[in-house]
Amino acid sequence: MQVLQVISLLLDYPKVELLEVVPELRATVRNSALSSAQQQALDGFIVRRTSGDFMDWQSEYDRLFERGRALSLLLFEHVHGESRDRGQAMVDLMQQYQQAGLDIGVKELPDYIPLYLEFLATQGEENAREGLAEVGHILAVLAVRLEQRECDYAELFRSLLELSQVQVDLNDVRAQVEKEKRDDTPKELDKVWEEEMVTFTGNDATSTCPTAQNRPGEGQRRDQYIPLNLDQLSNVKNAADA
């Protein structure tokens, strides 16, 4: 399911190399299993994003996906949070990747959605659909949260939901999201970091003081960013040419 590679690339941090393969990305979308309406929506996203100011795109990406947890691109963040179950789920998913012959770097987190999509793209259409359906509830929540913020990234998640063929009542999800409190405001971000701050004790009185270097600045957190191998760009191009 080559369109998953396209969506994977679009959900990763924007890289200028994308501009070199725009025709191939659009061709893959047109030849995908998406409905005509969703093909147009996804194609429109590609055209808008790649024809606009690239640094503005990168900046918006930072604000959306690397500030707060509501739009985290880490799947298990939405399921397990910081519980111990998350670690075991990551180990299990890593084993699936290894069994499929997908070699990822030691710094890559296996539940990063673009990486998960890259994996599903190699598993055949039926397995890919099942893999998307397993996380369909997460995709639906992310789609609605982005929709609420009037952001066209919602189209990427709506495309994934359509490919999964899972039945989700988005109106129910919208009702749930409407009650949520935004977690990406400066006040809420400070609260999260205060809760996570580690206090060290010892004989040195200064050891109890939090280090300022561990506090995030006004810019976006980048500790969740996991780069993908850009060799897949050529794979998308070859798929489109085939």
Number of C-alpha atoms within 10 A of each C-alpha: 21 24 27 26 25 25 22 23 25 19 20 19 19 19 15 11 10 17 15 11 15 17 15 21 26 21 18 25 24 19 12 16 16 17 13 12 9 18 20 15 16 25 19 14 18 21 13 12 17 16 11 10 10 15 12 11 17 15 14 14 18 18 16 20 23 21 23 19 18 20 22 18 23 21 21 22 17 18 14 13 13 11 11 9 12 18 12 11 16 16 14 12 15 18 14 14 18 11 10 13 11 14 10 15 11 7 9 14 20 26 20 21 20 25 27 21 25 22 21 24 20 17 14 11 16 11 15 20 22 16 17 22 20 13 16 22 19 19 25 21 21 24 26 24 21 19 16 13 11 10 14 17 19 23 21 22 23 20 21 24 23 19 22 22 13 17 11 14 10 14 10 9 17 17 11 12 16 12 8 10 10 13 17 18 12 12 9 14 16 15 13 13 13 12 8 9 13 12 10 12 11 8 7 8 9 11 12 13 11 14 12 8 7 9 13 14 10 9 11 17 16 12 7 15 18 17 15 17 11 12 8 15 19 12 14 22 17 12 15 19 10 6
